[in-house]
Amino acid sequence: YRDATWTQVMVGVDPDPANNEKTISWTKSYWDALHPYSAGGAYVNFMMDEGEERVKATYGDNYQRLVEIKNKYDPDNLFRVNQNIKPSKGRSVVSA
């Protein structure tokens, strides 16, 4: 994916909060339709709320090493307002 000839970011915006769910649904369905044609991979800074499995897929083989770093330097998950790498299970998590 680092050698891809193009990249795409999808953002759905509507000034009326009543349309949030419809806008989010449309944006996700658009992404789902295009994803089969992607080169794979992703840029973490482009992600929003795709979920933990997408985060793991994005980091690929580096994910487990990043969990170990998270366990060492942020075991309470203070830095979590991002595409979070969670500390290993059994560790405490600071509530929001």
Stockholm file with secondary structure:
# STOCKHOLM 1.0

chainA/1-96         YRDATWTQVMVGVDPDPANNEKTISWTKSYWDALHPYSAGGAYVNFMMDEGEERVKATYGDNYQRLVEIKNKYDPDNLFRVNQNIKPSKGRSVVSA
#=GR chainA/1-96 SS CTTCSCCCCCCCCCSCGGGHHHHHHHHHHHHHHHGGGSCSCCCGGGCSSCCHHHHHHHHGGGHHHHHHHHHHHCTTCCCCSSSCCCCCTTSCCCCC
#=GC SS_cons        CTTCSCCCCCCCCCSCGGGHHHHHHHHHHHHHHHGGGSCSCCCGGGCSSCCHHHHHHHHGGGHHHHHHHHHHHCTTCCCCSSSCCCCCTTSCCCCC
//
